[in-house]
Amino acid sequence: MDFGLSEEQKRWRALAHEFAEKTIKPDALRRDRIPTAAERIPWDWIREADRLGIRTLGVPREFGGAGADILTMCLVGEELAVGDLGFAVIMDQCWKMAHILSDAMTPEQQQRFIPAFVKDPEATFAIAFTEIGAGSDHQGYHDSPDIEFRTTAVREGGFYVINGSKRYVSNGGMAKLYFVVARTDPSKTLREGGSVFIVPSDTPGFRADFFHEKSSQRLATNGTFHFENCRVPAGNLLGGEGLMSRLRSEFMWGSKAEAAATALGVGRAAYEYALQYAKERVQGGRRIVELQAVAMMLAQMAMKIDAARTQIWRTAWLADCKQPEARTLGLLAKVNASETAFEACKLASEILGGAAIMHEHPVEKYLRDATSFLHSDGTNQVCLLRAAQGLAAPGAALYGF
Ligand SMILES: Cc1cc2nc3c(=O)[nH]c(=O)nc-3n(C[C@H](O)[C@H](O)[C@H](O)COP(=O)(O)OP(=O)(O)OC[C@H]3O[C@@H](n4cnc5c(N)ncnc54)[C@H](O)[C@@H]3O)c2cc1C
């Protein structure tokens, strides 16, 4: 077993680390406190990420991207999230579509959409499932035709006409290209009758409504938007009618591992800050890092972060090899990483004492950020239920036998 990273992976990780340490971290706290969502969008960091090749990390090489593997995206995602979780999420929405771009789009779709995305240094993607009546219900665990998933797409000649609304969507309202799930056959369950459409933000009938104000991932937007007789060419249908579920399971291999890596980055940031604080703070006649109660909390944080990261790397490696157990392991890795990060932030709060809630220190921000991934990318409960389904499926294996 080889846990060594390739020279290429080390290079990307070092580049992201430097970007996070020199540019993101020093200004993240100030930006987090800007009161309105639209003014918080870090366009300058997005442009810098473009210059560094991070924005297009998942774009196939033939279109000018890095064509990175899933493990590389996890490495870069963790580093960026140590700087700021919201910014890491902005980038990850683009990377999640890596295999959709390379393997699920037709050559015609690739030509129409990828070069425009590569050329525009501020372009990002958004992936739109969630609606008012369908949060967990679009995750496929409760797959009934009766769920309140209202967005529909109806074929009219050479077009589809989309109607409906989405909410909570990451990069919603700021993205240039939307991957939108709509029902093409509402009599069927979403798994059988859900389809994915590529919708540029300037399509008539698409209207971005507002950004949700929130306590977590404040540099990323979560948007609500509407489709009102929004006509897209039939050629914007991804894969075919009713293929949403297949696209999700066959071409979004890295999605959960990448989400887990970004969630974990917040836990690591809290650990690193608490360790440094404990080395400097003196109470009881000693630096508090020498007090057993504090030292044990730090060791516990390090233990859990390392275990969660090992699980993420294994999941990413399996996903890069297209091994089916990566799907179940990905769900478990996301739950484990988000809980580990949340726990690390709680322990960091205890180590800082009263300083934990003071705005001079970033730990209260880390704690707020860590809450988001308990629900984002599927609530942890629903992820566990889906993992349990995967584990119980005939022939399922977590260790390949
Ligand atoms: C930061 C953030 C980013 C997001 N980004 C996106 C995005 O990019 N695109 C997108 O489409 N959506 C996005 N979402 C939405 C996200 O997918 C949903 O919030 C999530 O799936 C949960 O849905 P909900 O919030 O409606 O909670 P609900 O579904 O209302 O869940 C409420 C509670 O009920 C439980 N529950 C629900 N159903 C079941 C069940 N069948 N069995 C047992 N328990 C159940 C849940 O576990 C939870 O405890 C994002 C959300 C957040 C917070």
PDBQT file of the ligand as one rigid body, heavy atoms in Angstrom, charges set to zero:
ROOT
HETATM    1  C1  LIG A 501     -24.502  25.120   2.662  1.00  0.00    +0.000 C 
HETATM    2  C2  LIG A 501     -25.469  24.390   1.785  1.00  0.00    +0.000 A 
HETATM    3  C3  LIG A 501     -25.202  24.224   0.436  1.00  0.00    +0.000 A 
HETATM    4  C4  LIG A 501     -26.109  23.583  -0.407  1.00  0.00    +0.000 A 
HETATM    5  N1  LIG A 501     -25.851  23.484  -1.738  1.00  0.00    +0.000 NA
HETATM    6  C5  LIG A 501     -26.766  22.918  -2.561  1.00  0.00    +0.000 A 
HETATM    7  C6  LIG A 501     -26.539  22.844  -3.970  1.00  0.00    +0.000 A 
HETATM    8  O1  LIG A 501     -25.501  23.265  -4.474  1.00  0.00    +0.000 OA
HETATM    9  N2  LIG A 501     -27.509  22.314  -4.750  1.00  0.00    +0.000 N 
HETATM   10  C7  LIG A 501     -28.678  21.837  -4.241  1.00  0.00    +0.000 A 
HETATM   11  O2  LIG A 501     -29.514  21.381  -5.015  1.00  0.00    +0.000 OA
HETATM   12  N3  LIG A 501     -28.921  21.878  -2.909  1.00  0.00    +0.000 NA
HETATM   13  C8  LIG A 501     -28.002  22.407  -2.053  1.00  0.00    +0.000 A 
HETATM   14  N4  LIG A 501     -28.225  22.450  -0.707  1.00  0.00    +0.000 N 
HETATM   15  C9  LIG A 501     -29.439  21.880  -0.173  1.00  0.00    +0.000 C 
HETATM   16  C10 LIG A 501     -29.204  20.558   0.535  1.00  0.00    +0.000 C 
HETATM   17  O3  LIG A 501     -29.019  19.528  -0.415  1.00  0.00    +0.000 OA
HETATM   18  C11 LIG A 501     -30.408  20.296   1.449  1.00  0.00    +0.000 C 
HETATM   19  O4  LIG A 501     -30.412  21.314   2.437  1.00  0.00    +0.000 OA
HETATM   20  C12 LIG A 501     -30.325  18.943   2.111  1.00  0.00    +0.000 C 
HETATM   21  O5  LIG A 501     -30.460  17.918   1.158  1.00  0.00    +0.000 OA
HETATM   22  C13 LIG A 501     -31.400  18.768   3.183  1.00  0.00    +0.000 C 
HETATM   23  O6  LIG A 501     -32.641  19.233   2.789  1.00  0.00    +0.000 OA
HETATM   24  P1  LIG A 501     -33.442  20.228   3.739  1.00  0.00    +0.000 P 
HETATM   25  O7  LIG A 501     -32.535  21.304   4.150  1.00  0.00    +0.000 OA
HETATM   26  O8  LIG A 501     -34.702  20.580   3.056  1.00  0.00    +0.000 OA
HETATM   27  O9  LIG A 501     -33.779  19.357   5.053  1.00  0.00    +0.000 OA
HETATM   28  P2  LIG A 501     -34.989  18.342   5.220  1.00  0.00    +0.000 P 
HETATM   29  O10 LIG A 501     -35.029  17.399   4.093  1.00  0.00    +0.000 OA
HETATM   30  O11 LIG A 501     -36.234  19.114   5.517  1.00  0.00    +0.000 OA
HETATM   31  O12 LIG A 501     -34.546  17.533   6.527  1.00  0.00    +0.000 OA
HETATM   32  C14 LIG A 501     -34.946  17.900   7.851  1.00  0.00    +0.000 C 
HETATM   33  C15 LIG A 501     -34.618  16.738   8.798  1.00  0.00    +0.000 C 
HETATM   34  O13 LIG A 501     -35.392  15.562   8.435  1.00  0.00    +0.000 OA
HETATM   35  C16 LIG A 501     -34.517  14.453   8.216  1.00  0.00    +0.000 C 
HETATM   36  N5  LIG A 501     -35.057  13.624   7.136  1.00  0.00    +0.000 N 
HETATM   37  C17 LIG A 501     -35.526  14.040   5.921  1.00  0.00    +0.000 A 
HETATM   38  N6  LIG A 501     -35.948  12.992   5.189  1.00  0.00    +0.000 NA
HETATM   39  C18 LIG A 501     -35.714  11.888   5.922  1.00  0.00    +0.000 A 
HETATM   40  C19 LIG A 501     -35.945  10.492   5.697  1.00  0.00    +0.000 A 
HETATM   41  N7  LIG A 501     -36.491  10.038   4.563  1.00  0.00    +0.000 N 
HETATM   42  N8  LIG A 501     -35.605   9.633   6.698  1.00  0.00    +0.000 NA
HETATM   43  C20 LIG A 501     -35.063  10.096   7.850  1.00  0.00    +0.000 A 
HETATM   44  N9  LIG A 501     -34.819  11.396   8.107  1.00  0.00    +0.000 NA
HETATM   45  C21 LIG A 501     -35.145  12.277   7.151  1.00  0.00    +0.000 A 
HETATM   46  C22 LIG A 501     -33.171  15.086   7.842  1.00  0.00    +0.000 C 
HETATM   47  O14 LIG A 501     -32.091  14.194   8.082  1.00  0.00    +0.000 OA
HETATM   48  C23 LIG A 501     -33.147  16.311   8.758  1.00  0.00    +0.000 C 
HETATM   49  O15 LIG A 501     -32.743  15.913  10.025  1.00  0.00    +0.000 OA
HETATM   50  C24 LIG A 501     -27.321  23.062   0.150  1.00  0.00    +0.000 A 
HETATM   51  C25 LIG A 501     -27.580  23.203   1.516  1.00  0.00    +0.000 A 
HETATM   52  C26 LIG A 501     -26.671  23.853   2.334  1.00  0.00    +0.000 A 
HETATM   53  C27 LIG A 501     -26.987  23.972   3.817  1.00  0.00    +0.000 C 
ENDROOT
TORSDOF 0
